[in-house]
Amino acid sequence: MSNVDDEEILRSNLRVPTLSPEALARIRRATEAEWRVQTGGSPRRLWIPRAAAAAVALLALAAAWQLWVRSPGVTVGEPMAQLARAEGAGVVELRSLWRDTTIGVGGELRSGRDFEARGGSLLKLRGGGNVRVAPNSRFEVLSANSVRLDRGEMYVDIPPGAHADASFVAVTGAGEFRHLGTQFAIAVVNGTTRLRVREGRVQWHAPDGDSTLPAGTEVLIDRHLNVTHGAVESAGQHWSWTETMAPEIDIDNRPLGEFLVWFARETGRKLVYADPATQQQIDSIRMHGNVHGLTPMQALKAVMASTSLRFDLPSGAIRVSFAGDPPTTT
């Protein structure tokens, strides 16, 4: 007899005839009767606490699973930033087994959690500086000083001297990008990382070593870690979304020169005075009122309209002069 015949005989002997519905019902009634004798209760009375215990166990397992799948080295629960402003649907915390939670203005973003910016958002970093997140961006907070960008774009603005206790790091599949007194934008689109350095320097820690990228540099790194270097201007349309989410400035009883320095930095422009007399005039002016809710450009127009000065915007600069002076050509 062949091995095939032996296997068929074994399978036939192991087959169990399908029970009819009536037979199954009889078995179920007999089993329940025996269970009542042994426990003195009803099936439903025991089912409820068992179901509750199973639900608790499932929730605990889900929580453990979420912790286990986190990125290596993530410290759960450290506050990284506070939501200072949000547009549209704002920022939500993504939860795999629970409903996503909307983060309200003033709410904290903590490590070990995933977020999605469904509208433009401004995050105030606890260590100083801010991060601006473009709509439809997804990211994970890794620690009090680091964030992983999975999709979309964010702008890191840490003025010199801010965030002095520890460097802030943005992470993508291309490596780690560490601020060195910096304004930079980092984006992840279809697996490609794009870095634009607007001010200062960024240290790039890549699998094949470290490099420092100065202001004016643009780098594209695809999913295979092929690198393309280029140049980028500090002012222009590609920065406009970051300016709409700029932190507000209080101008009441503040020097005009302070506001102009703020505008120049927020728009990536060099501040130029037409002559010493213009600078002296600026130093003597104190502003009143507020420019809350205005973009830097809108705020500039509102503030300068209340003075005897004028401004023009040659390439990469803002030039301030007396109203009678001719404008600078670009």
C-alpha positions as a Markdown table, in Angstrom:
| # | Residue | x | y | z |
|---|---|---|---|---|
| 1 | Met | 0.0 | 0.0 | 0.0 |
| 2 | Ser | 1.3 | 3.4 | -0.9 |
| 3 | Asn | 1.9 | 6.3 | 1.5 |
| 4 | Val | -0.9 | 8.2 | -0.2 |
| 5 | Asp | -3.4 | 5.4 | 0.6 |
| 6 | Asp | -2.2 | 5.4 | 4.2 |
| 7 | Glu | -2.7 | 9.1 | 4.5 |
| 8 | Glu | -6.2 | 8.9 | 3.1 |
| 9 | Ile | -7.2 | 6.1 | 5.6 |
| 10 | Leu | -5.9 | 8.1 | 8.5 |
| 11 | Arg | -7.8 | 11.2 | 7.4 |
| 12 | Ser | -11.0 | 9.1 | 7.0 |
| 13 | Asn | -10.7 | 7.7 | 10.5 |
| 14 | Leu | -10.2 | 11.1 | 12.0 |
| 15 | Arg | -13.2 | 12.7 | 10.3 |
| 16 | Val | -16.1 | 13.5 | 12.7 |
| 17 | Pro | -19.7 | 13.6 | 11.4 |
| 18 | Thr | -21.3 | 17.0 | 11.5 |
| 19 | Leu | -23.8 | 17.3 | 14.3 |
| 20 | Ser | -27.3 | 18.3 | 13.6 |
| 21 | Pro | -28.8 | 21.6 | 15.2 |
| 22 | Glu | -31.0 | 19.4 | 17.4 |
| 23 | Ala | -28.0 | 17.5 | 18.7 |
| 24 | Leu | -26.1 | 20.6 | 19.4 |
| 25 | Ala | -29.0 | 22.1 | 21.3 |
| 26 | Arg | -29.2 | 18.9 | 23.5 |
| 27 | Ile | -25.5 | 19.1 | 24.3 |
| 28 | Arg | -25.8 | 22.8 | 25.2 |
| 29 | Arg | -28.8 | 22.2 | 27.5 |
| 30 | Ala | -27.0 | 19.4 | 29.3 |
| 31 | Thr | -23.8 | 21.4 | 29.7 |
| 32 | Glu | -25.7 | 24.4 | 31.2 |
| 33 | Ala | -27.5 | 22.1 | 33.6 |
| 34 | Glu | -24.3 | 20.5 | 34.8 |
| 35 | Trp | -22.7 | 24.0 | 35.1 |
| 36 | Arg | -25.6 | 25.1 | 37.4 |
| 37 | Val | -25.2 | 22.1 | 39.6 |
| 38 | Gln | -21.5 | 22.8 | 40.0 |
| 39 | Thr | -21.6 | 26.6 | 40.5 |
| 40 | Gly | -25.2 | 27.3 | 41.7 |
| 41 | Gly | -25.5 | 30.3 | 39.4 |
| 42 | Ser | -26.6 | 31.4 | 36.0 |
| 43 | Pro | -24.4 | 31.6 | 33.0 |
| 44 | Arg | -25.1 | 35.3 | 32.6 |
| 45 | Arg | -24.1 | 36.0 | 36.3 |
| 46 | Leu | -20.6 | 34.7 | 35.7 |
| 47 | Trp | -20.3 | 36.0 | 32.2 |
| 48 | Ile | -20.6 | 39.7 | 33.2 |
| 49 | Pro | -17.5 | 39.8 | 35.6 |
| 50 | Arg | -15.6 | 37.6 | 33.2 |
| 51 | Ala | -16.4 | 40.0 | 30.3 |
| 52 | Ala | -15.3 | 43.0 | 32.4 |
| 53 | Ala | -12.1 | 41.3 | 33.4 |
| 54 | Ala | -11.4 | 40.4 | 29.7 |
| 55 | Ala | -12.1 | 44.1 | 28.7 |
| 56 | Val | -9.6 | 45.3 | 31.3 |
| 57 | Ala | -7.0 | 42.8 | 30.1 |
| 58 | Leu | -7.6 | 43.9 | 26.5 |
| 59 | Leu | -7.1 | 47.6 | 27.4 |
| 60 | Ala | -3.9 | 46.7 | 29.3 |
| 61 | Leu | -2.6 | 44.7 | 26.4 |
| 62 | Ala | -3.4 | 47.6 | 24.0 |
| 63 | Ala | -1.5 | 50.0 | 26.2 |
| 64 | Ala | 1.5 | 47.7 | 26.5 |
| 65 | Trp | 1.4 | 47.2 | 22.7 |
| 66 | Gln | 1.5 | 51.0 | 22.1 |
| 67 | Leu | 4.5 | 51.3 | 24.4 |
| 68 | Trp | 6.2 | 48.4 | 22.8 |
| 69 | Val | 5.9 | 49.7 | 19.2 |
| 70 | Arg | 7.2 | 53.2 | 20.1 |
| 71 | Ser | 10.5 | 54.4 | 18.5 |
| 72 | Pro | 13.6 | 53.2 | 20.4 |
| 73 | Gly | 14.7 | 55.5 | 23.2 |
| 74 | Val | 11.3 | 57.2 | 23.6 |
| 75 | Thr | 10.7 | 58.5 | 27.1 |
| 76 | Val | 6.9 | 58.5 | 27.6 |
| 77 | Gly | 5.2 | 61.6 | 29.1 |
| 78 | Glu | 7.8 | 64.3 | 28.9 |
| 79 | Pro | 6.3 | 67.7 | 27.9 |
| 80 | Met | 7.9 | 69.0 | 24.7 |
| 81 | Ala | 5.7 | 72.0 | 23.8 |
| 82 | Gln | 2.5 | 73.9 | 24.4 |
| 83 | Leu | 0.0 | 74.6 | 21.6 |
| 84 | Ala | 0.1 | 78.4 | 21.2 |
| 85 | Arg | -2.1 | 78.8 | 18.2 |
| 86 | Ala | -3.9 | 76.6 | 15.7 |
| 87 | Glu | -5.9 | 77.1 | 12.5 |
| 88 | Gly | -8.8 | 75.0 | 11.3 |
| 89 | Ala | -9.0 | 71.6 | 12.9 |
| 90 | Gly | -5.8 | 72.2 | 14.8 |
| 91 | Val | -3.7 | 69.4 | 16.3 |
| 92 | Val | -5.1 | 66.0 | 17.3 |
| 93 | Glu | -3.4 | 63.2 | 19.3 |
| 94 | Leu | -3.7 | 60.0 | 17.3 |
| 95 | Arg | -4.9 | 56.9 | 19.3 |
| 96 | Ser | -5.1 | 53.5 | 17.7 |
| 97 | Leu | -7.8 | 52.0 | 19.8 |
| 98 | Trp | -9.5 | 55.1 | 21.1 |
| 99 | Arg | -11.0 | 58.2 | 19.4 |
| 100 | Asp | -8.5 | 60.8 | 18.4 |
| 101 | Thr | -8.2 | 63.7 | 20.9 |
| 102 | Thr | -8.1 | 67.3 | 19.9 |
| 103 | Ile | -5.4 | 69.4 | 21.6 |
| 104 | Gly | -6.8 | 72.7 | 22.8 |
| 105 | Val | -4.8 | 76.0 | 22.8 |
| 106 | Gly | -2.6 | 75.8 | 25.9 |
| 107 | Gly | -2.6 | 72.0 | 25.9 |
| 108 | Glu | 0.7 | 70.1 | 26.1 |
| 109 | Leu | 2.3 | 67.8 | 23.6 |
| 110 | Arg | 4.1 | 65.0 | 25.4 |
| 111 | Ser | 6.6 | 62.4 | 24.4 |
| 112 | Gly | 5.6 | 58.9 | 23.4 |
| 113 | Arg | 2.5 | 60.1 | 21.5 |
| 114 | Asp | 1.6 | 60.6 | 17.9 |
| 115 | Phe | 0.0 | 63.8 | 16.5 |
| 116 | Glu | -1.4 | 65.2 | 13.3 |
| 117 | Ala | -1.7 | 68.9 | 12.4 |
| 118 | Arg | -5.0 | 69.2 | 10.5 |
| 119 | Gly | -4.5 | 73.0 | 10.3 |
| 120 | Gly | -1.5 | 75.3 | 10.6 |
| 121 | Ser | -0.1 | 75.2 | 14.2 |
| 122 | Leu | 2.3 | 77.0 | 16.4 |
| 123 | Leu | 4.0 | 75.1 | 19.2 |
| 124 | Lys | 5.9 | 76.9 | 21.9 |
| 125 | Leu | 8.8 | 74.8 | 23.0 |
| 126 | Arg | 9.3 | 74.5 | 26.8 |
| 127 | Gly | 13.1 | 75.1 | 26.4 |
| 128 | Gly | 12.7 | 78.2 | 24.3 |
| 129 | Gly | 11.9 | 78.9 | 20.6 |
| 130 | Asn | 9.0 | 77.5 | 18.6 |
| 131 | Val | 8.0 | 74.9 | 16.0 |
| 132 | Arg | 5.4 | 75.7 | 13.3 |
| 133 | Val | 3.7 | 72.7 | 11.7 |
| 134 | Ala | 2.1 | 72.8 | 8.3 |
| 135 | Pro | -1.4 | 71.4 | 7.7 |
| 136 | Asn | -1.6 | 67.6 | 7.1 |
| 137 | Ser | 1.7 | 66.9 | 8.9 |
| 138 | Arg | 2.1 | 63.8 | 11.1 |
| 139 | Phe | 4.7 | 63.6 | 13.8 |
| 140 | Glu | 5.7 | 61.8 | 17.0 |
| 141 | Val | 7.1 | 63.5 | 20.0 |
| 142 | Leu | 10.2 | 61.5 | 21.1 |
| 143 | Ser | 11.3 | 63.5 | 24.1 |
| 144 | Ala | 11.3 | 66.9 | 25.7 |
| 145 | Asn | 13.9 | 68.0 | 23.0 |
| 146 | Ser | 13.2 | 65.9 | 19.9 |
| 147 | Val | 10.4 | 65.1 | 17.4 |
| 148 | Arg | 10.1 | 62.7 | 14.5 |
| 149 | Leu | 8.4 | 64.0 | 11.4 |
| 150 | Asp | 6.7 | 61.2 | 9.4 |
| 151 | Arg | 4.9 | 63.3 | 6.9 |
| 152 | Gly | 4.4 | 67.0 | 6.0 |
| 153 | Glu | 6.6 | 70.0 | 7.0 |
| 154 | Met | 7.7 | 71.8 | 10.1 |
| 155 | Tyr | 9.7 | 75.0 | 10.8 |
| 156 | Val | 12.0 | 75.1 | 13.7 |
| 157 | Asp | 12.7 | 78.6 | 15.1 |
| 158 | Ile | 15.2 | 78.7 | 17.9 |
| 159 | Pro | 16.9 | 82.1 | 18.3 |
| 160 | Pro | 20.6 | 82.2 | 19.5 |
| 161 | Gly | 20.7 | 81.8 | 23.2 |
| 162 | Ala | 17.3 | 80.0 | 23.4 |
| 163 | His | 16.9 | 76.4 | 24.3 |
| 164 | Ala | 20.3 | 76.5 | 25.9 |
| 165 | Asp | 19.9 | 73.5 | 28.2 |
| 166 | Ala | 19.8 | 70.9 | 25.3 |
| 167 | Ser | 19.8 | 70.9 | 21.5 |
| 168 | Phe | 16.5 | 70.5 | 19.8 |
| 169 | Val | 16.5 | 67.6 | 17.2 |
| 170 | Ala | 14.2 | 66.9 | 14.3 |
| 171 | Val | 14.3 | 63.2 | 13.1 |
| 172 | Thr | 13.3 | 61.7 | 9.7 |
| 173 | Gly | 14.2 | 58.6 | 7.9 |
| 174 | Ala | 17.3 | 60.5 | 6.6 |
| 175 | Gly | 18.8 | 61.0 | 10.1 |
| 176 | Glu | 18.8 | 63.6 | 12.9 |
| 177 | Phe | 18.9 | 67.3 | 12.3 |
| 178 | Arg | 20.1 | 69.3 | 15.3 |
| 179 | His | 19.7 | 73.1 | 15.6 |
| 180 | Leu | 22.7 | 75.3 | 16.1 |
| 181 | Gly | 21.0 | 78.7 | 16.7 |
| 182 | Thr | 18.7 | 78.2 | 13.8 |
| 183 | Gln | 15.7 | 78.8 | 11.7 |
| 184 | Phe | 15.2 | 75.8 | 9.4 |
| 185 | Ala | 12.3 | 74.0 | 7.6 |
| 186 | Ile | 12.2 | 70.2 | 7.3 |
| 187 | Ala | 9.7 | 68.3 | 5.2 |
| 188 | Val | 9.0 | 64.7 | 4.4 |
| 189 | Val | 7.2 | 64.0 | 1.1 |
| 190 | Asn | 6.8 | 60.5 | -0.4 |
| 191 | Gly | 9.8 | 59.3 | 1.7 |
| 192 | Thr | 12.1 | 62.2 | 0.6 |
| 193 | Thr | 13.5 | 64.5 | 3.2 |
| 194 | Arg | 14.0 | 68.2 | 2.3 |
| 195 | Leu | 16.0 | 70.5 | 4.6 |
| 196 | Arg | 16.1 | 74.3 | 4.1 |
| 197 | Val | 18.4 | 76.3 | 6.4 |
| 198 | Arg | 17.2 | 79.9 | 6.8 |
| 199 | Glu | 19.4 | 81.2 | 9.6 |
| 200 | Gly | 22.4 | 79.8 | 11.6 |
| 201 | Arg | 23.5 | 76.2 | 11.0 |
| 202 | Val | 22.0 | 72.7 | 11.3 |
| 203 | Gln | 24.0 | 69.6 | 12.2 |
| 204 | Trp | 23.0 | 66.6 | 10.1 |
| 205 | His | 23.7 | 63.2 | 11.7 |
| 206 | Ala | 23.4 | 60.7 | 8.9 |
| 207 | Pro | 24.2 | 56.9 | 8.8 |
| 208 | Asp | 27.5 | 57.7 | 7.0 |
| 209 | Gly | 28.6 | 60.5 | 9.3 |
| 210 | Asp | 27.9 | 64.1 | 10.5 |
| 211 | Ser | 27.9 | 67.3 | 8.5 |
| 212 | Thr | 27.1 | 70.9 | 9.3 |
| 213 | Leu | 24.8 | 72.8 | 6.9 |
| 214 | Pro | 25.0 | 76.6 | 6.8 |
| 215 | Ala | 22.2 | 79.2 | 6.1 |
| 216 | Gly | 21.2 | 79.3 | 2.5 |
| 217 | Thr | 21.5 | 75.5 | 2.0 |
| 218 | Glu | 18.9 | 73.2 | 0.7 |
| 219 | Val | 19.3 | 69.4 | 0.8 |
| 220 | Leu | 17.2 | 66.7 | -0.6 |
| 221 | Ile | 17.7 | 63.1 | 0.7 |
| 222 | Asp | 15.6 | 60.4 | -1.0 |
| 223 | Arg | 14.5 | 57.1 | 0.6 |
| 224 | His | 17.8 | 55.5 | -0.7 |
| 225 | Leu | 19.8 | 58.2 | 1.0 |
| 226 | Asn | 20.9 | 59.8 | -2.3 |
| 227 | Val | 21.7 | 63.4 | -1.6 |
| 228 | Thr | 21.2 | 66.5 | -3.7 |
| 229 | His | 22.6 | 69.9 | -2.5 |
| 230 | Gly | 21.3 | 73.3 | -3.6 |
| 231 | Ala | 20.8 | 76.9 | -2.5 |
| 232 | Val | 17.8 | 78.6 | -1.0 |
| 233 | Glu | 17.1 | 82.3 | -0.4 |
| 234 | Ser | 16.2 | 83.4 | 3.1 |
| 235 | Ala | 13.2 | 85.3 | 1.9 |
| 236 | Gly | 10.5 | 84.3 | -0.6 |
| 237 | Gln | 7.3 | 82.5 | -1.3 |
| 238 | His | 8.6 | 79.1 | 0.0 |
| 239 | Trp | 8.7 | 80.6 | 3.5 |
| 240 | Ser | 5.3 | 82.4 | 3.4 |
| 241 | Trp | 3.4 | 79.6 | 5.3 |
| 242 | Thr | 5.8 | 79.9 | 8.2 |
| 243 | Glu | 5.2 | 83.6 | 8.5 |
| 244 | Thr | 1.4 | 83.2 | 8.8 |
| 245 | Met | 2.1 | 81.2 | 12.0 |
| 246 | Ala | 4.7 | 83.6 | 13.5 |
| 247 | Pro | 4.5 | 84.2 | 17.3 |
| 248 | Glu | 2.7 | 87.5 | 18.0 |
| 249 | Ile | 4.7 | 90.5 | 19.2 |
| 250 | Asp | 3.6 | 93.0 | 21.8 |
| 251 | Ile | 4.3 | 96.5 | 20.5 |
| 252 | Asp | 2.6 | 98.8 | 23.0 |
| 253 | Asn | 5.1 | 101.3 | 24.3 |
| 254 | Arg | 8.0 | 99.4 | 22.6 |
| 255 | Pro | 10.6 | 101.0 | 20.4 |
| 256 | Leu | 9.9 | 100.9 | 16.7 |
| 257 | Gly | 13.4 | 99.6 | 16.0 |
| 258 | Glu | 12.6 | 96.4 | 18.1 |
| 259 | Phe | 9.6 | 95.8 | 15.9 |
| 260 | Leu | 11.6 | 96.2 | 12.7 |
| 261 | Val | 14.2 | 93.7 | 13.9 |
| 262 | Trp | 11.4 | 91.3 | 14.6 |
| 263 | Phe | 9.9 | 91.8 | 11.1 |
| 264 | Ala | 13.3 | 91.4 | 9.4 |
| 265 | Arg | 13.9 | 88.0 | 11.2 |
| 266 | Glu | 10.4 | 86.7 | 10.6 |
| 267 | Thr | 10.6 | 87.3 | 6.9 |
| 268 | Gly | 14.3 | 86.4 | 6.4 |
| 269 | Arg | 15.3 | 90.0 | 5.4 |
| 270 | Lys | 18.2 | 92.2 | 6.2 |
| 271 | Leu | 17.2 | 95.5 | 7.9 |
| 272 | Val | 18.7 | 98.5 | 6.2 |
| 273 | Tyr | 18.4 | 102.2 | 7.3 |
| 274 | Ala | 18.7 | 104.8 | 4.5 |
| 275 | Asp | 21.0 | 107.0 | 6.6 |
| 276 | Pro | 22.0 | 107.8 | 10.2 |
| 277 | Ala | 19.2 | 110.4 | 10.5 |
| 278 | Thr | 16.6 | 107.7 | 9.7 |
| 279 | Gln | 18.0 | 105.4 | 12.4 |
| 280 | Gln | 18.0 | 108.3 | 14.9 |
| 281 | Gln | 14.3 | 108.9 | 14.1 |
| 282 | Ile | 13.5 | 105.2 | 14.5 |
| 283 | Asp | 15.3 | 105.1 | 17.9 |
| 284 | Ser | 13.1 | 107.9 | 19.1 |
| 285 | Ile | 9.7 | 106.4 | 18.2 |
| 286 | Arg | 7.7 | 104.3 | 20.6 |
| 287 | Met | 4.7 | 102.4 | 19.3 |
| 288 | His | 1.1 | 102.1 | 20.8 |
| 289 | Gly | -1.7 | 99.7 | 20.3 |
| 290 | Asn | -1.3 | 96.1 | 19.1 |
| 291 | Val | -0.9 | 94.0 | 15.9 |
| 292 | His | -2.4 | 90.8 | 17.2 |
| 293 | Gly | -3.9 | 88.6 | 14.6 |
| 294 | Leu | -1.8 | 90.2 | 11.8 |
| 295 | Thr | 0.9 | 88.5 | 9.7 |
| 296 | Pro | 4.3 | 90.2 | 9.8 |
| 297 | Met | 3.7 | 92.0 | 6.5 |
| 298 | Gln | 0.2 | 93.2 | 7.6 |
| 299 | Ala | 1.7 | 94.4 | 10.9 |
| 300 | Leu | 4.5 | 96.2 | 9.1 |
| 301 | Lys | 2.1 | 98.2 | 7.0 |
| 302 | Ala | -0.1 | 99.1 | 10.0 |
| 303 | Val | 2.8 | 100.2 | 12.1 |
| 304 | Met | 4.6 | 102.2 | 9.4 |
| 305 | Ala | 1.4 | 104.0 | 8.4 |
| 306 | Ser | 1.4 | 105.7 | 11.8 |
| 307 | Thr | 4.9 | 107.2 | 11.3 |
| 308 | Ser | 6.5 | 109.7 | 8.9 |
| 309 | Leu | 8.8 | 107.0 | 7.6 |
| 310 | Arg | 8.4 | 104.7 | 4.6 |
| 311 | Phe | 9.7 | 101.3 | 3.7 |
| 312 | Asp | 10.5 | 99.4 | 0.6 |
| 313 | Leu | 11.5 | 95.8 | 0.0 |
| 314 | Pro | 14.4 | 95.3 | -2.3 |
| 315 | Ser | 15.5 | 91.7 | -2.8 |
| 316 | Gly | 16.2 | 90.0 | 0.6 |
| 317 | Ala | 16.0 | 93.3 | 2.6 |
| 318 | Ile | 13.7 | 95.9 | 4.2 |
| 319 | Arg | 14.9 | 99.4 | 3.7 |
| 320 | Val | 13.5 | 102.2 | 5.9 |
| 321 | Ser | 13.8 | 105.9 | 5.0 |
| 322 | Phe | 12.0 | 109.2 | 5.4 |
| 323 | Ala | 8.8 | 109.6 | 3.4 |
| 324 | Gly | 10.3 | 112.0 | 0.9 |
| 325 | Asp | 13.2 | 109.7 | -0.1 |
| 326 | Pro | 13.0 | 107.8 | -3.4 |
| 327 | Pro | 12.5 | 104.0 | -3.0 |
| 328 | Thr | 15.3 | 101.5 | -3.7 |
| 329 | Thr | 14.9 | 99.5 | -6.9 |
| 330 | Thr | 15.1 | 95.7 | -6.7 |
